[in-house]
Amino acid sequence: MSVVLGIIVGLLILMFLVTGHEFGHFIAARRNGVEVEEFGICFPPRAIAWRKVKGKWRRLKRSEWDNPPGEGLIFSLNWLPIGGFCQMKGESDADKRKGSFGASSFWAKTKILFAGVTMNWLMAFVILTVLALFGMPHFLENQFEMEGDTERVVTMPVTIGEVKSDSPAERAHLKEGDIIRQMRSLGCEDDSCEAKESELVFVNVTDDLFDFDAKYAGQTVYMTYERDGKANMVEIELNPADAEYILGAGISGSAVYRSTWSAPIVGLVTTAQITGETFKGVGQLIWNLLSGVVQQLNFFDQSARENGAEAVKAAGDSVSGPVGIIGVLFPNMMQTGFGNLMFLAALISISLACMNVLPIPALDGGRWLLILIYKLRKKKLTKEVEEKIVGRAFMVLLIIVAVVTVIDVIRIIQ
């Protein structure tokens, strides 16, 4: 039941984010004199539609859909819950009718095309600002917080999960459900030791434990843990630094960070941080894919081909499509709390913005670049040429989405 609920919530959040993107186009178009023929929530087939008839909004009968009475904008609700759309008059750059997108100035086209991504960044900023006020989870390394106006609230203490066999946790007789409270180094007189005096660390969040482990990896330390409300101390030898599991056990724990007057600043800077990490991730994805393909074409070097295969696999593992996002990410985040779910919504909103500014003709940034190139060349961008370029780019995107969807399904099955 939780998975089904997570999928429903995921669909609603994605629909909200995409509709918000399209609403940005809608506002910018109206403000720049471009007529919007229809604004729809969800995708066709159409369910309900309204239009102004004799100055009043009226629900259109199904028989009127093909030739609707009245004038101006049609507002519709549709059946496919995968976003929304903003249909403007004359969206081709070659259309020069009054009130069309094509007849507007280059600056107006720029504002209209980038209003969607601006709206996505704005939505993320609002979500992250609200989270900063009521409890911001930390998922980024060195995630921004305003010193002097940040309160850390532990929502779940650092707890031992599944204990691996023949691990430091098993040898120390730790059990699933034990709560880690303190870590203390033994101290030493050896020059190779980083800390010669004993260091006590109170473990409030997982980062406290991870930082301690990174500093004393492979060494023997003292741990204070709580079991059934009783404190216990045990001597434990930490795993090496390159071990897969810290202590040889699953570790869980969480905290949120609350701000007051600095919440908008935290929301703005965190939006910028996530944007930077998103562009960095896209760049790494493209590099892994291209370099991996090139290395796999090296028929004279087996190791190069193996490295290429690993790079391509890394590119595939770093991508998740609609099935993975809705069927896996949202249900998982639903179980970890409302704050984490909203952080994911902000992350996806920023991802939508970043993807749409890329110079791909089927996306907003690509359409703008195409119009700019023809403007600089002082050549007319005909409707046929624009449709051909955008259509082919859109087909490539559909193929990529289909491939990623298949990969997502395979991951879920496995």
C-alpha positions in Angstrom: 0.0 0.0 0.0 2.9 2.4 0.8 4.4 1.8 -2.6 1.1 2.6 -4.3 0.7 5.8 -2.2 4.2 6.8 -3.0 3.6 6.4 -6.7 0.4 8.5 -6.5 2.2 11.2 -4.5 5.1 11.1 -7.0 2.7 11.6 -9.9 1.0 14.5 -8.2 4.3 16.2 -7.4 5.7 15.7 -10.9 2.4 17.0 -12.4 2.6 20.1 -10.1 6.3 20.8 -11.0 5.7 20.4 -14.8 2.5 22.4 -14.7 4.3 25.1 -12.7 7.0 25.2 -15.5 4.2 25.6 -18.2 2.6 28.3 -16.0 5.8 30.2 -16.3 5.5 30.2 -20.1 1.9 31.2 -19.7 2.6 34.3 -17.6 5.5 35.4 -19.8 3.5 34.9 -23.0 0.5 36.9 -21.7 2.8 39.7 -20.4 4.5 40.0 -23.8 1.4 40.1 -26.0 1.4 36.5 -27.1 -2.0 34.8 -27.2 -2.3 31.5 -25.3 -4.9 29.3 -27.0 -5.0 26.6 -24.3 -3.6 26.0 -20.9 -4.0 22.4 -19.8 -3.3 20.5 -16.6 -2.3 16.9 -17.4 -2.0 15.7 -21.0 -4.8 14.9 -23.4 -7.2 13.2 -24.0 -9.3 16.0 -22.6 -11.6 15.5 -19.7 -13.1 19.0 -19.1 -12.7 22.4 -20.7 -13.8 25.9 -20.0 -13.8 29.1 -22.1 -15.1 32.6 -21.9 -18.4 33.0 -23.8 -19.9 36.4 -23.9 -17.5 37.6 -21.2 -18.3 34.7 -18.7 -16.4 31.4 -18.2 -18.5 28.5 -19.3 -17.8 24.8 -19.3 -17.7 23.6 -22.9 -19.8 20.6 -24.0 -18.0 17.7 -25.6 -19.7 18.5 -28.9 -18.2 22.0 -28.8 -14.6 20.9 -28.4 -13.7 20.8 -32.1 -15.2 24.2 -32.7 -15.5 25.9 -29.4 -17.6 29.1 -29.0 -16.3 32.2 -27.3 -13.0 33.8 -27.5 -9.5 33.6 -26.0 -8.0 31.1 -23.7 -9.3 27.5 -23.2 -8.5 26.1 -19.8 -8.7 22.3 -19.7 -8.2 19.3 -17.4 -6.9 16.2 -19.1 -6.6 12.5 -18.3 -2.9 11.7 -18.4 -1.3 12.8 -15.1 2.2 13.5 -16.6 2.4 17.3 -16.4 0.7 20.1 -18.3 1.0 22.3 -21.4 0.8 25.8 -22.6 -0.3 26.1 -26.3 0.5 29.5 -27.7 -0.7 31.0 -31.0 1.8 30.4 -33.8 4.6 28.7 -31.9 6.7 28.5 -35.0 9.3 31.3 -35.4 8.1 31.8 -39.0 4.5 32.6 -37.9 4.1 36.4 -38.1 0.4 36.7 -37.3 -0.5 39.3 -34.8 -0.4 37.9 -31.3 1.7 34.9 -32.3 4.9 33.7 -30.7 6.7 34.0 -34.0 5.7 37.7 -34.4 7.1 38.7 -31.0 10.5 40.2 -30.6 13.6 38.1 -29.9 13.8 39.5 -26.3 10.1 38.5 -25.8 10.9 35.0 -27.1 13.8 34.8 -24.7 11.7 35.7 -21.7 8.9 33.3 -22.8 11.2 30.3 -23.4 13.2 30.8 -20.2 10.2 31.6 -18.0 9.5 27.9 -17.4 12.9 27.2 -16.0 12.8 30.4 -13.9 9.5 29.1 -12.4 11.1 25.7 -11.6 14.0 27.5 -9.8 11.5 29.7 -8.0 9.4 26.7 -6.9 12.6 25.0 -5.6 13.6 28.2 -3.7 10.2 28.4 -2.0 10.2 24.7 -1.0 13.7 24.9 0.4 13.0 28.2 2.2 10.0 26.5 3.9 12.1 23.5 4.8 14.8 25.8 6.2 12.1 27.2 8.5 10.6 23.9 9.7 13.4 21.4 9.2 15.9 21.1 6.3 17.4 17.6 5.8 21.1 17.5 4.7 21.9 15.5 1.6 24.7 17.6 0.1 28.3 17.6 1.2 29.0 20.9 2.9 25.3 21.9 2.5 24.9 25.6 3.4 23.6 26.7 6.8 23.9 30.1 8.4 26.2 30.1 11.4 24.5 31.5 14.4 20.9 31.0 13.1 20.8 27.2 12.7 19.4 24.7 15.2 20.1 21.0 14.6 17.2 18.8 15.7 17.8 15.0 15.8 14.8 13.2 14.4 16.2 9.7 14.6 19.3 8.7 16.6 22.2 6.9 15.0 21.1 3.3 15.0 22.7 -0.1 14.1 21.0 -1.8 11.2 21.8 -5.2 9.7 25.0 -6.6 11.2 27.3 -8.3 8.7 29.0 -11.6 9.6 32.6 -11.5 10.8 32.5 -7.7 11.1 33.7 -5.3 13.8 30.0 -4.9 14.9 29.5 -8.6 15.2 32.8 -9.2 17.1 31.8 -6.4 19.5 28.4 -8.2 20.0 26.4 -5.3 18.7 22.8 -5.9 17.6 20.3 -4.4 15.2 18.5 -1.6 17.0 21.5 -0.5 19.2 21.8 3.3 19.4 25.3 4.7 19.1 25.9 7.5 21.6 29.6 8.2 21.9 32.9 7.2 20.2 36.3 7.6 22.0 39.8 7.1 20.5 42.4 5.4 22.7 45.1 7.9 22.0 48.7 6.8 21.4 52.3 7.8 21.5 53.2 6.6 18.1 54.1 9.4 15.6 51.9 7.7 13.0 48.8 8.5 15.1 46.8 11.5 14.0 45.6 12.2 17.6 48.0 11.4 20.5 45.4 12.2 23.2 42.0 10.5 23.6 39.2 12.2 21.7 35.5 11.9 22.7 32.8 12.4 20.1 29.1 12.6 20.8 27.3 10.8 18.0 24.1 12.8 17.2 24.0 12.3 13.4 25.5 9.8 11.0 28.1 12.4 9.9 29.6 12.5 13.4 30.2 8.7 13.1 31.5 8.9 9.6 33.9 11.7 10.4 35.2 9.8 13.4 35.6 6.6 11.4 37.5 8.4 8.6 39.9 9.8 11.2 40.5 6.5 13.1 39.9 3.9 10.4 41.5 0.6 11.2 42.2 1.6 14.8 40.7 0.2 18.1 38.4 2.6 19.8 35.7 2.7 22.5 32.0 2.9 21.7 29.2 3.8 24.1 25.8 2.4 22.9 22.3 2.2 24.2 20.3 -1.1 24.3 16.9 -1.3 26.0 17.5 2.0 27.6 20.8 1.0 29.2 24.2 2.4 28.3 27.0 0.0 27.5 30.7 0.5 26.5 32.6 -1.8 24.2 36.0 -1.8 22.6 35.8 -2.1 18.9 38.3 -2.3 16.0 37.1 -0.1 13.1 37.0 -1.3 9.5 39.7 -0.1 7.1 39.1 3.2 5.3 38.2 1.4 2.0 35.6 -1.0 3.6 32.1 -1.1 2.1 30.3 -0.9 5.4 31.3 1.3 8.4 31.6 -1.0 11.4 30.4 -3.8 9.1 26.8 -2.9 9.7 24.0 -0.8 8.3 23.8 2.6 9.9 20.8 4.9 10.0 20.0 8.2 11.6 18.7 11.6 10.7 18.5 15.2 11.7 17.0 18.4 10.4 18.4 22.0 10.5 16.1 24.9 11.3 16.7 28.6 10.6 14.7 31.7 11.4 15.6 35.0 9.7 18.1 33.4 7.4 15.7 30.8 5.9 15.4 32.7 2.6 19.2 32.9 2.3 19.5 29.2 3.1 16.8 28.4 0.5 18.6 30.6 -2.2 22.1 29.2 -1.5 20.9 25.6 -1.3 19.1 26.1 -4.7 22.3 27.4 -6.2 24.3 24.4 -4.6 21.9 21.8 -6.1 22.0 23.6 -9.4 25.8 23.4 -9.5 25.8 19.8 -8.5 23.2 19.0 -11.2 25.2 20.6 -14.0 28.3 18.9 -12.6 26.4 15.6 -12.7 25.2 16.1 -16.3 28.8 17.0 -17.4 30.1 13.8 -15.7 27.4 11.7 -17.3 28.2 13.1 -20.8 31.9 12.6 -20.2 31.5 9.0 -18.9 29.3 8.1 -21.9 31.5 9.6 -24.6 34.8 8.5 -23.2 33.4 5.1 -22.5 32.2 4.6 -26.1 35.5 5.9 -27.5 37.5 3.5 -25.2 35.3 0.5 -26.2 36.3 1.2 -29.9 39.9 0.6 -29.0 40.3 -2.9 -30.4 44.1 -3.1 -29.5 43.8 -2.5 -25.8 41.7 -4.9 -23.7 42.1 -2.8 -20.5 40.9 0.3 -22.3 37.8 -1.5 -23.5 37.1 -2.7 -19.9 37.6 0.8 -18.6 35.2 2.0 -21.3 32.6 -0.5 -20.3 32.8 0.6 -16.7 32.4 4.3 -17.7 29.3 3.5 -19.8 27.9 1.4 -16.9 28.6 4.4 -14.5 26.7 6.6 -16.9 23.7 4.3 -17.0 23.7 3.8 -13.2 23.6 7.6 -12.7 20.4 8.0 -14.7 16.9 7.3 -13.6 13.8 7.8 -15.7 10.1 8.3 -14.9 9.7 4.6 -13.7 12.7 4.9 -11.4 11.6 8.3 -10.0 8.0 7.5 -9.5 8.2 3.8 -8.7 11.3 3.8 -6.5 12.4 7.2 -5.3 9.1 8.6 -4.2 7.9 5.5 -2.3 11.3 5.3 -0.6 11.2 9.0 0.4 7.6 8.7 1.6 8.9 6.2 4.2 11.7 8.6 5.4 9.5 11.6 6.1 7.7 14.6 4.7 10.8 16.8 4.8 12.9 14.3 2.7 10.0 14.1 0.2 9.8 17.8 -0.2 13.6 18.0 -0.6 13.3 15.5 -3.5 10.5 17.7 -5.0 12.9 20.7 -4.9 15.7 18.6 -6.4 13.5 17.4 -9.3 12.3 21.0 -9.9 15.9 22.2 -10.2 16.7 19.2 -12.4 13.8 20.2 -14.7 15.2 23.7 -14.9 18.8 22.6 -15.6 17.7 20.0 -18.3 15.5 22.6 -20.1 18.4 25.1 -20.5 20.5 22.6 -22.3 21.1 23.3 -26.0 18.9 20.5 -27.2 16.4 21.7 -29.9 13.4 19.8 -28.3 13.9 21.7 -25.1 13.6 25.4 -24.2 17.3 26.2 -24.3 17.7 24.4 -27.6 14.8 26.2 -29.2 16.2 29.6 -28.1 19.6 28.7 -29.5 18.1 27.6 -32.8 16.2 31.0 -33.1 19.4 32.8 -32.1 21.6 31.1 -34.7 19.2 31.9 -37.6 18.8 35.5 -36.3 22.7 35.9 -36.3 22.8 34.4 -39.8 20.1 36.8 -40.9 18.2 33.9 -42.4 14.5 33.0 -42.0 13.8 29.9 -39.8 11.0 28.3 -41.8 8.3 26.3 -40.1 9.4 23.2 -42.0 13.0 23.4 -41.0 12.1 24.2 -37.4 9.7 21.2 -37.2 12.2 18.9 -38.7 15.1 19.9 -36.3 12.9 19.9 -33.2 11.0 16.7 -34.3 14.2 14.7 -34.8 15.6 15.9 -31.5 12.4 15.0 -29.7 12.5 11.5 -31.2 16.1 11.1 -29.9 14.9 12.2 -26.4 12.0 9.7 -26.6 14.4 6.9 -27.5 16.6 7.9 -24.5 13.6 7.9 -22.2 12.5 4.5 -23.5 16.0 3.0 -22.9 16.3 4.5 -19.4 12.8 3.2 -18.6 13.8 -0.3 -19.6 16.9 0.0 -17.4 14.7 1.2 -14.5 12.4 -1.8 -15.0 15.3 -4.2 -15.0 16.7 -2.6 -11.8 13.3 -3.0 -10.1 13.0 -6.6 -11.2 16.5 -7.4 -10.0 
